Amino acid sequence: MTATQTKTQWTRTPLILSFPDNPKFTETYGFAGNSGHVNLEGQLMRSPDSTSRTVYIFMHPTSVLHLLPMPVALADAGLDVLCAASRYPRNDAALIQEKVAIDLGKWIAHAREALGYEKVVLLGWSGGGSLSLFYQAQAETPTITHTPAGDPADLVNAGLQPADGVIFIAAHLSRAETLTEWLDPSVIDELDPDNRDPELDIYSPDCPNQPPYSPEFVARFRAAQVERNRRITRWAHAKLAELKAAGGVEQERAFVVHRTMCDVRWFDPAVDPSDRRVGWSYMGDPRAVNVGPVGLARYTTLRSWLSQWSYDESNAKGPLNAAKIHKSPVLLIENTADEAVPSTHNPAIFGALATPDKEYVRLEGATHYYLGQPELLARCIGSVIDWSKRKGLLSP
């Protein structure tokens, strides 16, 4: 489909999946967190006349994607699209990646067994990219039985069905790795974000290090970001052990992670060169986002930090799981002006993929959401359709 072709007329069908769950404590707000069940919501977007035997499943760990340009454009092109939400829609404070993988498995089984689709293609966009890799790796060869906090999360016996193909679009390495690259390393005291190392406080006009940054400073900055992530991880483990030893009703602890959108690449285009706008992130001015209410990992819990954000302990890291995918065809599409995905991330994923059946497409000038870029969005959709047909995932 090109930007000028006629759009398919399609409808949205709400879907709800429900299955038993008995968490040790409430993770989600309201009835859903107290009913003894996990309740998943999604939307099936397809023409009422569709006879397609293939469905493209979008899933993000916490976002709901049915209004975004990408799934809408696929439905406009005549493809059947399922936008599936996890048990943590729009709120990742207590999110456990292993449980999200179980949720995605329920959607794939539903697509095949209840909706009758013969082919299921995982389309991982943004944070859904690393989720798709994590899921597919565990579906091919399941190994995980517990979360990084030691809680049961049995993916080995969860009955995860591998997808027939994986598409990785406008997607970063993982939540844990991307957060680490954006953590403000100047923070010295997690309880007092105003207590900062002035030599690493790059957004301060008084910082002695200003762009263009020297390679030595960039290396020091990156090492300090990793160390801050590890410091929080050590504290999370120690606090969990303390709560367990106390033997009381408190089993979890919520906390705030301050200043999480600080990166030398935002203001020095020589660091990780790409077509992205200098001094800008996908959420706006990174200096404002760094201290704003909607930054990555701004509000989280001990267990969620370990599962979702820990640089060393998260099971959902992209290259780690790409290296475990041996059987599935994978299409990777890089948007060269992506404000949310550093240019180093897609080559790293592609290089790590163990499957020999992998292809790489670069869309020059494409941004994260394709806003105001109908021709580039159409090229992306065309790449998806062409690859799907060549791989036997979509009827010619």
C-alpha positions, 0 to 999 in steps of 0.5 A: 500500500502506498500513501495514495492507495485506497484504505481498507474499511475496518472495525475495532472489536474489543477483546477480553481475556481472563485467567486465574492468578493469585499474587502475594499482594495487589499489583494492579489497582481496583477490581482487577487487582482483587478479583483473583484473576488477570484481566487483559483487554485488547482490540482486533482491528480488521475488515468485517469481510477479512478472510486472512489467516494471519494476524499481527500482534502488537504488545508493549509492556505497559502502553496500549497501542491501538491509536498509534499510526503503525497499527492503524496503517497496517489495518488501513492496508488490509491486514488483521491487527490485534493490539493486546494489552498486558495486565499493566495497562498505562501503569508500569509501577509494579510491572514484572516482565516475566508476567507480561510474557505470560500475558503475551502467551495468552494472547497468541494462544487466543489468536490461534485457538479462539480466533482461528488464525493459522499464522501469528506475527509479533510486531514489536514497536518501541518497548514492544520490540525487546518484549517480542524478543524476550517472549520468542526466546522463551517460547522457543527454549523456555528457561525462566522459572522465577523473577530476579527477585526470586518470586515464582514466574514459571515460563517453562510450564506456561505453554508459550507458543512461538510466533511464526515471525517477529518484526522489530520496528522503531525499537530500543535494546530494552527498558533496562538498557535504555533507562541506564543510558538515560539515567542522570549519573550526577545524582549522588543521593537517591533520596536527595536529587539536588545532591549531585556531582557537578562534573557530571551534571551536564544540564547545569550551565555551571558544569565544566563539561559541555558539548562537544564532549571528549571521548574520555568524558563520555566513557566516564559518564557512561560508567557512572550511569551503569554504576547508578543503576547497580547502586539502586539494584543493590539497594533493592535487593537489600531492602527486599531481604530486610522486609523478608527477614522482618516477617511482617505484612510489608512485602514490597516497597515503592520508590521514586527514581529521580532524573532519568532523561540525561544523555550526552547524545541529546546535545552532542550530535557527534555522540551516536550520530543519527538524523534525530533532532539535536536537543530533543527527545521523544517526550520533548526537551530532555532537560525538562523530561529529566525532572518531570513526572513521566520519565522512565522508571519514575515510580517503581517498586523493588521487584519491578525495578529488578525485573524491568529496569535493572541493568544486570538482572532484567531477563528482558534485555534485547541482545541477550534474548536475540541471541536465543532466537534460532528458528524464527524469521526476523525483520528489523526496521530502523528509523534513522531520525528516531528520537527514542531509539539510539542509532546503536541499538538496532545494529546491536540487536541485528548482530546478536540475532542467532537466526540466520533468517534475518533482514534489516531495513533502514528508513532514512529520516523516519521518526519514532511515531512517523508523525507528518511522514505518510510516505515513510510510514507507507514504506514501512508498511510496504516492507512489512507486507513484502517480507511477510509474503516472501516468508510465507506468513501472508497470502500473496 
